[in-house]
Amino acid sequence: MAHSDFDAEEMAKFIRFDDRALNPCFAGRHDLIKEIKGRSKDISDRTARASANNYSYRAAPGLTQVIQGPPGIGKTSLMEKIESSMIKDWGDSHLENRTVPVVITTPMGLSYDSLCINIHASAQRIARKFPRLRIHELLGNLFENVNSMSMKLQGHVGEIGGQISGKITRTPDKTLVPRGVTILLLIDEIQSIDLVTSQPRAGEIQEIIQFLHNGSNGNPILPVMGGLSNSCDIIEKRGSITRLADKSVDNIQPLSEFEVRSSFGKFIRYFNIRAEPEIIRIWSDRVVRLADY
């Protein structure tokens, strides 16, 4: 929501402190956002049909989506936009199938437990934002303790009295994610995994990438990995996976002139730049041209 007066303090947070929680000026990338939301919805639809017909949905391998580009081109902002849009969709009471967006900003720490910690936190965030919805009933397993979640994610059972027993059995039908729900896993700065060379950490990261790429053991998880322009090569190397399909890799380009103008116009309106005389004195021509763009 725009401010009635020029908000210098909030602008300082936005510009100087790189406050990524504040992104009022996002513009463009509509086709890519639509594509990713469409893929997530497709998985939701498939899991819902599986639930209605009483069978288990098995996600197809090769789901990994890569968003790569040079520094500062807007990969992180894009992921945050997708996350906020997906959370906003929970407010639609007529929505049949649901997506839980999960952002991971430290891929060097990827593990089954870290995935579960982030999934749990995202479910909690949605529950707090929409207290009138029966989120705990809808998401069920996503509110369990991390050990239990991690075991289910891997397709294991062995929990007795709240403790993990020594004997573990494979149970592919005991998935973590409730039917009709999709986890949209948004992993940022994925190129950083190339810095991990020590074992067993490198081996665990490799296992997680393979796990996600090969269908997440039947859990409806769509992994979207963002990073620098070499991210695709790093994922293939560090994950020891076959070449990613061209259609799964998006090399994002700079915004068009129209999108830049649109973003700057949002910036002017959000902070009410026209309410600050000194800025108007210096930027008058630009503010007038772009404030209503």
ChimeraX attribute file (.defattr): number of C-alpha atoms within 10 A of each C-alpha:
attribute: neighborCount
match mode: 1-to-1
recipient: residues
	/A:1	7
	/A:2	14
	/A:3	12
	/A:4	12
	/A:5	13
	/A:6	19
	/A:7	16
	/A:8	13
	/A:9	9
	/A:10	13
	/A:11	16
	/A:12	12
	/A:13	14
	/A:14	16
	/A:15	10
	/A:16	9
	/A:17	9
	/A:18	11
	/A:19	13
	/A:20	12
	/A:21	10
	/A:22	14
	/A:23	14
	/A:24	16
	/A:25	16
	/A:26	19
	/A:27	22
	/A:28	17
	/A:29	16
	/A:30	9
	/A:31	9
	/A:32	15
	/A:33	15
	/A:34	12
	/A:35	11
	/A:36	16
	/A:37	17
	/A:38	12
	/A:39	15
	/A:40	25
	/A:41	19
	/A:42	14
	/A:43	26
	/A:44	23
	/A:45	19
	/A:46	21
	/A:47	25
	/A:48	21
	/A:49	16
	/A:50	16
	/A:51	15
	/A:52	11
	/A:53	9
	/A:54	9
	/A:55	11
	/A:56	18
	/A:57	20
	/A:58	18
	/A:59	21
	/A:60	14
	/A:61	15
	/A:62	19
	/A:63	20
	/A:64	22
	/A:65	23
	/A:66	25
	/A:67	25
	/A:68	26
	/A:69	20
	/A:70	15
	/A:71	11
	/A:72	10
	/A:73	15
	/A:74	20
	/A:75	21
	/A:76	21
	/A:77	18
	/A:78	20
	/A:79	23
	/A:80	21
	/A:81	18
	/A:82	21
	/A:83	20
	/A:84	12
	/A:85	14
	/A:86	19
	/A:87	20
	/A:88	13
	/A:89	14
	/A:90	21
	/A:91	14
	/A:92	8
	/A:93	8
	/A:94	8
	/A:95	9
	/A:96	12
	/A:97	19
	/A:98	24
	/A:99	23
	/A:100	25
	/A:101	26
	/A:102	23
	/A:103	23
	/A:104	18
	/A:105	15
	/A:106	14
	/A:107	18
	/A:108	17
	/A:109	17
	/A:110	21
	/A:111	18
	/A:112	20
	/A:113	17
	/A:114	16
	/A:115	22
	/A:116	25
	/A:117	18
	/A:118	17
	/A:119	25
	/A:120	21
	/A:121	16
	/A:122	20
	/A:123	20
	/A:124	17
	/A:125	13
	/A:126	19
	/A:127	17
	/A:128	12
	/A:129	13
	/A:130	15
	/A:131	9
	/A:132	9
	/A:133	15
	/A:134	11
	/A:135	18
	/A:136	14
	/A:137	11
	/A:138	14
	/A:139	22
	/A:140	14
	/A:141	17
	/A:142	24
	/A:143	20
	/A:144	14
	/A:145	13
	/A:146	19
	/A:147	17
	/A:148	22
	/A:149	25
	/A:150	21
	/A:151	22
	/A:152	25
	/A:153	24
	/A:154	20
	/A:155	21
	/A:156	20
	/A:157	20
	/A:158	17
	/A:159	16
	/A:160	8
	/A:161	7
	/A:162	10
	/A:163	10
	/A:164	14
	/A:165	11
	/A:166	8
	/A:167	9
	/A:168	13
	/A:169	10
	/A:170	13
	/A:171	13
	/A:172	17
	/A:173	16
	/A:174	19
	/A:175	23
	/A:176	24
	/A:177	22
	/A:178	21
	/A:179	24
	/A:180	24
	/A:181	25
	/A:182	26
	/A:183	22
	/A:184	26
	/A:185	23
	/A:186	23
	/A:187	22
	/A:188	23
	/A:189	19
	/A:190	26
	/A:191	22
	/A:192	15
	/A:193	22
	/A:194	14
	/A:195	9
	/A:196	15
	/A:197	11
	/A:198	8
	/A:199	9
	/A:200	10
	/A:201	16
	/A:202	19
	/A:203	14
	/A:204	16
	/A:205	22
	/A:206	21
	/A:207	18
	/A:208	17
	/A:209	21
	/A:210	21
	/A:211	17
	/A:212	23
	/A:213	23
	/A:214	17
	/A:215	20
	/A:216	24
	/A:217	24
	/A:218	23
	/A:219	28
	/A:220	29
	/A:221	26
	/A:222	26
	/A:223	23
	/A:224	22
	/A:225	26
	/A:226	26
	/A:227	22
	/A:228	21
	/A:229	17
	/A:230	13
	/A:231	23
	/A:232	24
	/A:233	13
	/A:234	18
	/A:235	24
	/A:236	16
	/A:237	14
	/A:238	20
	/A:239	21
	/A:240	13
	/A:241	15
	/A:242	10
	/A:243	12
	/A:244	18
	/A:245	12
	/A:246	9
	/A:247	8
	/A:248	15
	/A:249	18
	/A:250	16
	/A:251	13
	/A:252	16
	/A:253	12
	/A:254	14
	/A:255	15
	/A:256	11
	/A:257	9
	/A:258	12
	/A:259	15
	/A:260	16
	/A:261	18
	/A:262	19
	/A:263	19
	/A:264	20
	/A:265	21
	/A:266	21
	/A:267	20
	/A:268	22
	/A:269	23
	/A:270	20
	/A:271	22
	/A:272	18
	/A:273	23
	/A:274	19
	/A:275	16
	/A:276	14
	/A:277	12
	/A:278	11
	/A:279	12
	/A:280	15
	/A:281	11
	/A:282	10
	/A:283	13
	/A:284	14
	/A:285	10
	/A:286	13
	/A:287	20
	/A:288	14
	/A:289	11
	/A:290	17
	/A:291	19
	/A:292	12
	/A:293	15
